[in-house]
Amino acid sequence: MGPGVAELEFEERGSDPVVVYAADKTEPAAYNYLLYKIFADPFNTAGLVIDPRMVDGFKFEVFDAYESKSVVLKTPEETYSLLALIGTTERYMISRIWRASDDEIAASSSTTKLALIAGKYVGKDDPVCLVRGQSGFPSVGEITSPFLHTYLVAGWMRGSHWGPFMPVGLKDSMCTLFDGPPRIVALGIQVSDGKLASDDDGNPLYADIFQDPAFDLARREALDLAAHLRRMGEFEPARLGPGAMEYTTLPQVLKSLESRFKKV
C-alpha cells in the first residue's frame, strides 16, 4: 500500500525551497488539476506572464497508467492537448514537469496505481508530489494558491467515490468522515548544501503550510461538497464510473449476480 514515491534530481542553487505535497485517500491523478494551475494557468501563476525565466512555459510528462507509456507536451502551445489528456484522471497523470527554456526539473509526482498493479482493490495510493519554488519557478504562494478552493478527486471510501480534496495542517490529517474526505498536506522545506535545513539538534525544519487559516474557505467548501455527495449515496456521480469501479471491490458483488440474469 501507499505512500507513493516521487523524486527530484537537480543541480542545487544557493538555496532551494521545495513544497512537499502528501495526500491520503486518493490517487496520483489528484495532482493533475493542481499542477496544471501552478505551471500553466497565468490566472493562478503571475510568473508565467511577468517572470522572463517562465514566459517560455513548461514541459509536462503525462503518464498513461493503462499502457505504461508517456508523452511530453509543452505549454502554452499544447495546452489544449494537455487538458485533453489530464482531464481523464482515471487513466492519465502528470509525472514530471520541466522549465521549457532550459529543461530544468520543476516538479515530480508519484504515478503508482496499486489497483492496476494488483488487478484489484488493495488500498489507497497515498500519492506524493514535489514542487520546486522561487527564482525562475513559481513562488511558494503560487504553488499553494490553487487551494484557495477545493476540487473533486477520486478515492475516498474503498477508492470508489468522488470526494472533495481538503487541504489541512498535519494535526488535522486524520481521515474520519466516510474514511475521508481525501486530504492533502503541504510542507515547505529548504535544501541547502545538499541537506534539508535543520535546527541545532539536526531535526529538519519545515513549514506546515495548510495550517494557515487562509485555507479555511477551501475546507468549508470541502465539507459542503462532502455533505452533498454523501446525500447521493451509491448513485453516480457520487460513485466512480464503471471503468474505475472495475478495480474496486464491486466486481466481486456483481459476479455473484451473473447467473441470475436472463436474456430478454
C-alpha positions as CSV (number, residue, x, y, z in Angstrom):
1,M,0.0,0.0,0.0
2,G,1.0,3.7,-0.2
3,P,2.5,6.1,0.2
4,G,3.7,6.8,-3.3
5,V,7.2,7.8,-4.2
6,A,8.5,10.9,-6.1
7,E,12.0,12.2,-6.6
8,L,13.8,15.3,-7.9
9,E,17.4,15.4,-9.1
10,F,18.8,18.8,-9.8
11,E,21.9,21.0,-9.5
12,E,21.4,22.9,-6.3
13,R,21.0,26.7,-6.3
14,G,22.2,28.8,-3.3
15,S,19.1,27.5,-1.6
16,D,16.2,25.5,-2.9
17,P,12.7,25.9,-1.5
18,V,10.5,22.8,-2.2
19,V,6.9,22.2,-1.4
20,V,6.1,18.6,-0.5
21,Y,2.5,17.6,-1.1
22,A,1.3,14.3,0.5
23,A,-2.3,13.1,0.1
24,D,-4.4,10.4,1.7
25,K,-7.5,8.5,0.3
26,T,-7.0,9.4,-3.3
27,E,-4.9,8.5,-6.5
28,P,-1.9,10.1,-8.2
29,A,-4.0,11.9,-10.8
30,A,-5.4,14.0,-8.0
31,Y,-2.4,16.3,-8.7
32,N,-3.4,16.9,-12.4
33,Y,-5.5,19.9,-11.7
34,L,-3.1,21.3,-9.1
35,L,0.0,21.0,-11.3
36,Y,-1.9,22.5,-14.3
37,K,-2.9,25.5,-12.3
38,I,0.6,26.0,-10.9
39,F,2.6,25.6,-14.2
40,A,0.1,26.5,-17.0
41,D,-2.5,28.9,-15.7
42,P,-1.5,32.6,-15.7
43,F,-4.6,33.5,-13.6
44,N,-3.0,31.4,-10.8
45,T,0.7,32.0,-11.5
46,A,1.6,35.5,-12.4
47,G,5.2,34.5,-13.1
48,L,4.0,32.9,-16.3
49,V,3.4,36.5,-17.5
50,I,5.9,38.6,-15.7
51,D,8.9,36.4,-15.0
52,P,11.3,36.3,-18.0
53,R,12.5,32.8,-17.0
54,M,9.0,31.4,-17.1
55,V,7.3,33.0,-20.1
56,D,8.5,30.3,-22.4
57,G,6.3,27.9,-20.5
58,F,6.8,24.4,-19.1
59,K,7.0,20.8,-20.4
60,F,4.6,18.2,-18.9
61,E,5.3,14.5,-19.0
62,V,1.9,12.7,-19.0
63,F,1.9,9.0,-18.0
64,D,-0.7,6.6,-19.4
65,A,-1.3,4.2,-16.5
66,Y,-3.1,1.6,-18.6
67,E,-0.5,1.3,-21.3
68,S,2.6,2.2,-19.2
69,K,3.8,4.8,-21.7
70,S,4.2,8.6,-21.6
71,V,4.2,11.7,-23.8
72,V,5.7,15.2,-23.3
73,L,3.6,18.2,-24.1
74,K,4.7,21.9,-23.9
75,T,2.6,24.8,-22.7
76,P,1.3,27.2,-23.7
77,E,1.4,25.9,-27.3
78,E,-0.1,22.5,-26.5
79,T,-2.3,23.5,-23.6
80,Y,-5.5,22.2,-25.1
81,S,-3.9,18.8,-26.0
82,L,-2.5,18.6,-22.4
83,L,-6.0,19.2,-21.0
84,A,-7.5,16.6,-23.3
85,L,-5.3,14.0,-21.6
86,I,-5.1,15.0,-18.0
87,G,-8.8,15.7,-17.7
88,T,-9.2,11.9,-17.9
89,T,-7.9,11.3,-14.4
90,E,-8.8,7.7,-14.4
91,R,-6.1,7.0,-17.0
92,Y,-3.6,9.9,-17.4
93,M,-1.5,11.6,-14.8
94,I,1.3,14.2,-14.8
95,S,4.6,12.6,-13.7
96,R,7.2,15.3,-14.3
97,I,7.5,18.9,-15.3
98,W,10.5,20.8,-16.7
99,R,11.0,24.5,-17.4
100,A,10.9,24.8,-21.2
101,S,13.7,27.4,-21.6
102,D,16.5,25.1,-20.2
103,D,14.8,21.7,-19.3
104,E,15.4,22.3,-15.6
105,I,13.3,20.0,-13.5
106,A,10.4,21.7,-11.7
107,A,8.1,19.1,-10.3
108,S,7.7,15.3,-9.8
109,S,4.7,13.3,-8.8
110,S,4.2,9.7,-7.9
111,T,2.3,7.6,-10.5
112,T,1.8,4.2,-8.8
113,K,-1.8,2.9,-9.0
114,L,-1.9,-0.1,-6.7
115,A,-5.1,-1.4,-8.2
116,L,-3.6,-1.7,-11.7
117,I,-0.6,-3.5,-10.3
118,A,-2.6,-6.0,-8.2
119,G,-5.5,-6.2,-10.6
120,K,-7.9,-5.5,-7.7
121,Y,-8.5,-3.0,-4.9
122,V,-5.7,-3.4,-2.3
123,G,-5.8,0.1,-0.7
124,K,-5.3,3.7,-1.5
125,D,-2.3,5.0,-3.4
126,D,-1.5,7.9,-1.0
127,P,0.3,9.9,-3.7
128,V,3.0,12.5,-3.2
129,C,4.3,15.4,-5.2
130,L,7.4,17.6,-5.1
131,V,7.4,21.2,-6.5
132,R,10.4,23.5,-6.6
133,G,9.8,27.2,-6.0
134,Q,11.2,30.7,-6.4
135,S,13.9,32.1,-8.7
136,G,12.6,31.0,-12.1
137,F,9.9,28.7,-10.8
138,P,6.5,29.6,-9.4
139,S,6.7,31.3,-6.0
140,V,5.6,29.3,-2.9
141,G,2.4,31.4,-2.9
142,E,1.6,30.5,-6.5
143,I,2.3,26.8,-5.7
144,T,-0.3,26.8,-2.9
145,S,-2.9,29.2,-4.2
146,P,-4.9,26.6,-6.2
147,F,-6.1,25.5,-2.8
148,L,-8.0,28.7,-2.2
149,H,-10.8,26.4,-3.4
150,T,-11.3,22.7,-3.2
151,Y,-11.8,20.4,-6.1
152,L,-13.0,16.8,-6.6
153,V,-10.7,13.8,-6.7
154,A,-11.3,10.0,-7.0
155,G,-10.8,7.8,-4.0
156,W,-12.5,8.3,-0.6
157,M,-14.2,5.2,0.8
158,R,-12.7,2.0,-0.6
159,G,-11.3,4.0,-3.5
160,S,-14.8,4.0,-5.1
161,H,-16.1,7.6,-4.8
162,W,-15.5,11.2,-5.8
163,G,-14.6,13.4,-2.9
164,P,-13.5,17.0,-2.2
165,F,-9.8,17.5,-1.8
166,M,-9.4,19.0,1.7
167,P,-6.2,21.0,2.5
168,V,-5.3,20.5,6.1
169,G,-2.4,21.0,8.6
170,L,-0.7,17.9,9.9
171,K,-2.7,17.9,13.1
172,D,-5.9,17.6,11.1
173,S,-4.7,15.0,8.6
174,M,-6.6,12.0,10.1
175,C,-9.4,10.8,7.7
176,T,-12.6,10.1,9.5
177,L,-15.8,11.1,7.6
178,F,-16.7,8.3,5.3
179,D,-13.0,7.4,5.5
180,G,-12.1,10.9,4.4
181,P,-12.7,13.4,2.9
182,P,-9.5,12.9,0.8
183,R,-6.9,15.1,2.5
184,I,-3.7,16.8,1.4
185,V,-0.9,18.4,3.5
186,A,1.8,20.8,2.2
187,L,5.2,21.0,3.9
188,G,7.6,23.7,2.9
189,I,11.3,22.6,3.1
190,Q,14.6,24.2,2.3
191,V,17.5,22.4,0.6
192,S,21.0,23.9,1.2
193,D,24.4,22.3,0.7
194,G,22.8,19.0,-0.2
195,K,20.8,18.8,3.1
196,L,17.5,19.8,4.5
197,A,17.6,22.9,6.6
198,S,17.5,21.8,10.2
199,D,17.7,23.1,13.8
200,D,20.7,23.0,16.1
201,D,19.8,19.4,17.1
202,G,19.7,18.2,13.5
203,N,16.0,18.0,13.2
204,P,14.7,19.0,9.7
205,L,12.8,22.3,9.7
206,Y,9.6,22.6,7.7
207,A,6.6,24.9,7.4
208,D,3.2,23.3,7.8
209,I,1.6,25.5,5.1
210,F,-2.0,24.4,5.2
211,Q,-2.5,25.1,8.9
212,D,-2.8,28.7,7.8
213,P,-6.4,29.9,8.2
214,A,-6.1,31.4,4.7
215,F,-7.2,27.9,3.6
216,D,-10.3,27.8,5.7
217,L,-12.5,28.7,2.7
218,A,-11.4,25.5,0.9
219,R,-12.0,23.5,4.0
220,R,-15.6,24.8,4.3
221,E,-16.2,24.2,0.6
222,A,-14.9,20.6,1.0
223,L,-17.3,19.9,3.9
224,D,-20.2,21.3,2.0
225,L,-19.4,19.2,-1.1
226,A,-18.8,16.1,1.1
227,A,-22.3,16.5,2.6
228,H,-23.8,17.0,-0.9
229,L,-22.1,13.9,-2.4
230,R,-23.0,11.7,0.6
231,R,-26.6,12.5,0.1
232,M,-26.3,10.8,-3.3
233,G,-25.3,7.5,-1.6
234,E,-24.2,4.8,-4.1
235,F,-25.6,6.6,-7.1
236,E,-23.3,8.1,-9.8
237,P,-21.8,10.7,-10.0
238,A,-21.0,10.3,-6.2
239,R,-19.7,6.8,-7.0
240,L,-17.0,6.4,-9.7
241,G,-17.9,5.3,-13.2
242,P,-17.8,1.7,-14.4
243,G,-14.2,1.8,-15.7
244,A,-12.8,2.8,-12.4
245,M,-15.0,0.5,-10.5
246,E,-13.5,-2.5,-12.2
247,Y,-10.6,-2.2,-9.9
248,T,-12.6,-1.9,-6.7
249,T,-14.5,-4.4,-4.6
250,L,-17.7,-4.0,-6.6
251,P,-16.9,-6.7,-9.3
252,Q,-17.0,-9.4,-6.6
253,V,-20.6,-8.4,-5.8
254,L,-21.6,-8.2,-9.4
255,K,-20.1,-11.6,-10.2
256,S,-22.4,-13.3,-7.8
257,L,-25.4,-12.0,-9.7
258,E,-24.2,-13.1,-13.2
259,S,-26.1,-16.4,-13.3
260,R,-29.4,-14.7,-12.3
261,F,-29.5,-12.5,-15.4
262,K,-31.9,-13.9,-18.1
263,K,-31.9,-12.9,-21.8
264,V,-34.9,-10.8,-22.9
